[in-house]
Structures are given as structure tokens and as C-alpha cells.
């Protein structure tokens, strides 16, 4: 009897256990990624080709009351470009509206580049006196496009256009490259892309051509626009903005043009043009001490870039020069004034004269600026170029305050590419150089490669 009771007890226990195991278990909690709604997100931007075209048209017409406008579209005919070409075709009339509000003297042309069944093709549509020819050419590109048509060699297309189009001498021609692919070349040699880019820049400077890109975030596109006075625009929202040709190092963002002397000359020219002067005398106050010898070539390149900006803006400008140097160890100063008007080539030849000794910037300002005698109808712009901070000249009674007063008395706007202050100073730049630029509505820059000043100066 006891055995039966034991067996019954074991049977009931096993049955209860199995029943409990058969019950539906509650679902396991899933791990979810929590998203903070307040988390900072990167700003997104949209692409408006019509807005970009109007911006190019405004830059081409804004500096002259009766401008002449020549525009060349360089268009990637690959099949992936169909929607972009359709937008370009649609918004072309908006660009025309901006141009016709200022002038009826305009021309359009077009270069098409593509790869058809692996074979590169580049074709030119010559100058048209209205936009309909370009509009029809864009439509034809879309009609002929297919899966066997890919992006071609954009750099080669630019080279062909720059070599074969005729350019009007008094017109700054706007090239507008439209592509969603990288710029390539068929040239086989090493570093061909860089070599072609240099040749393109030289041709643009020779023919007064500005390269604009509605393209992708690519180094060569940034370089070509920056070196030719053009502008880069994103072809779609996936591109990293390159406005101002910014470079990044860790958490620091800087304008790469500020790392080159010629880039500073260009920035000065652009800022001066934006102030809309009527007639201007640009006088360089140039340090001829020994330490400046290695910076002369870059300064000469800077003159070329400055001239390109001025010519594109239709600015009435003249160049002059104040040269200054002193005996080694801070001896007596020499200040030589050459009043406007100097040709750019003459300025560069004078820049290349031998350098010697040290320098005293205050002497150049106090003794040189009054001798310019700028006519009342012309505005005076001084561009100080030195790699040193300003030495003290108490023995001659020259002070920073008096030098600033001389500049203001001459109605001068002063730009400075200057020296680096000592480690003990509160600011990186020289106090006089910084203040004279600030008080005359100019801009103060640090000379690339300048060494830290001796605090005893």
C-alpha cells in the first residue's frame, strides 16, 4: 500500500511540473537603443541649382554699370546626370533674368563630355547670342543618354574649351562645370591630374576665365575655383560644403588661403572690391629687409591674383609702392616712394630688387605716406607687407598713434600682412599693425612663415 501511495505522489509531482513547463512564457524584454531627442544633429542643406546660377550671374554683373557677360557650361553627359541636367535646363531662364536686368550684351556656349561604350567624347557648342541653343543642347543630352553613357574626362573637356573658344579681351568669362563625378583626365603620366590642373589655371589666368563648379567635394574642384576666382557649389545634398575652401585640423577649421601669401593678396583684393570703391590707388608698403627675400615669389604671385580680381570686377585701380629698409641692427632708414601708376609687371620687378638689413615700418608710414599726395577723386589703399613686428622709434618721435593719424589723414584704408607678436604679448599680432587695420576698415593678417618677434623690439 505504501508503494502505491509513493508512486501516486511521484506521478502527481511530475505531471504538475510538466504542466508548468507547458505554460506560455512571457516574452523577453528586447534591448532598445534610446535616442535623445535633444541630441545635436548636423545641419542638412538642400541644393537649388537656380539659386546657384543666379549667384554666378550676380557676381558676373555686379561691379560694372554696363557689363558684358560670357558663360560656358561644361556638362557631364553621363546617364546619372539626367535629373541634374533637367534641373539645369529648367532654371537656366532664371540666370538669364539676372543678366538681362543689367545688360543685353551676353553670350552662351556649352561643352559636353561623356564616355560612350568606353570611348571618351568631348563636343563643343559654339557661342550663341541667346540661351535657347544651350537649352536645346541640354535637352538633347538627356534624350541621347542611356545605360551605356557614363561620365567622361572633365579636365580634358575644360582643356579643350579653354583652347578652342575665342574670348573677348574685356570680358571675364564664367565657366560653369556641372557634374556629380570626380574630375578625371586621360593623360597617362604620373600625377597627371595635378599637372593638368596647373595648366588649366594658367589658361584661365591668361584668358581672364573664372571656373565655377556645381560639383562634388573634391580637392581639385576646390583648387580650380580658388585659383581662378570662381566659386564651388554642391551638386546634391550629399556633398560636404567647401565654402571659402575650408580645411580642418582636429576641432579647428581654417581658410587654407590664409596659409599662403598669394592667397592673402587675393583675400585683400576681394574685400576691397566688396567695399565698392569708385577709383582706387593701391600702394604696397613693402619691407625690403633680408628676411623678406624668400617671400618675394609668393608676393609676385599675389599681385597676379589681385589683378585678376580687380579686372573681373571692372575696378579702376592704379598701383604704387613704398619700399623701406634699414641698416643691420636697426640703423638709419631708407624710404623710397614710387607714386601711381605702376603696371603690375613693374610692381613685380621692384619686388624682386635685392633685400638688405633690417626695417622700420613706422618710418615708412610717417615719411612715405604723405609723399603719395593721392588725388581727391581717388581712394587710397595701403597694403603693408612685412614679416616683422613694428620696431619702436621714440628717438625720432614716431609712435603708433602718430602713424595711425597719418594714415587716417590720408583717407587710407590699410590692409596688413604682418609679423607675429612676442609670446609675452596678449595678442598674436603686432599691436600697431592690428590697430591701424582695424581703425581704417582694413583687415590684419599674419604673414605665413613669420617668426615670433623679439620682445625687445
HELIX and SHEET records of a PDB file:
HELIX    1   1 UNK A    2  UNK A   22  1                                  21    
HELIX    2   2 UNK A   49  UNK A   61  1                                  13    
HELIX    3   3 UNK A   79  UNK A   81  5                                   3    
HELIX    4   4 UNK A   82  UNK A  100  1                                  19    
HELIX    5   5 UNK A  132  UNK A  144  1                                  13    
HELIX    6   6 UNK A  154  UNK A  164  1                                  11    
HELIX    7   7 UNK A  192  UNK A  207  1                                  16    
HELIX    8   8 UNK A  219  UNK A  228  1                                  10    
HELIX    9   9 UNK A  256  UNK A  259  5                                   4    
HELIX   10  10 UNK A  261  UNK A  274  1                                  14    
HELIX   11  11 UNK A  290  UNK A  295  5                                   6    
HELIX   12  12 UNK A  296  UNK A  313  1                                  18    
HELIX   13  13 UNK A  344  UNK A  351  1                                   8    
HELIX   14  14 UNK A  361  UNK A  363  1                                   3    
HELIX   15  15 UNK A  364  UNK A  368  3                                   5    
HELIX   16  16 UNK A  369  UNK A  371  5                                   3    
HELIX   17  17 UNK A  394  UNK A  396  5                                   3    
HELIX   18  18 UNK A  400  UNK A  409  1                                  10    
HELIX   19  19 UNK A  431  UNK A  439  1                                   9    
SHEET    1   A 6 UNK A 119  UNK A 128  0                                        
SHEET    2   A 6 UNK A 106  UNK A 116 -1                                        
SHEET    3   A 6 UNK A  69  UNK A  76  1                                        
SHEET    4   A 6 UNK A 173  UNK A 178  1                                        
SHEET    5   A 6 UNK A 209  UNK A 215  1                                        
SHEET    6   A 6 UNK A 232  UNK A 234  1                                        
SHEET    1   B 3 UNK A 119  UNK A 128  0                                        
SHEET    2   B 3 UNK A 106  UNK A 116 -1                                        
SHEET    3   B 3 UNK A 149  UNK A 150 -1                                        
SHEET    1   C 2 UNK A 246  UNK A 249  0                                        
SHEET    2   C 2 UNK A 252  UNK A 255 -1                                        
SHEET    1   D 6 UNK A 333  UNK A 342  0                                        
SHEET    2   D 6 UNK A 316  UNK A 326 -1                                        
SHEET    3   D 6 UNK A 279  UNK A 287  1                                        
SHEET    4   D 6 UNK A 379  UNK A 385  1                                        
SHEET    5   D 6 UNK A 412  UNK A 418  1                                        
SHEET    6   D 6 UNK A 444  UNK A 446  1                                        
END                                                                             
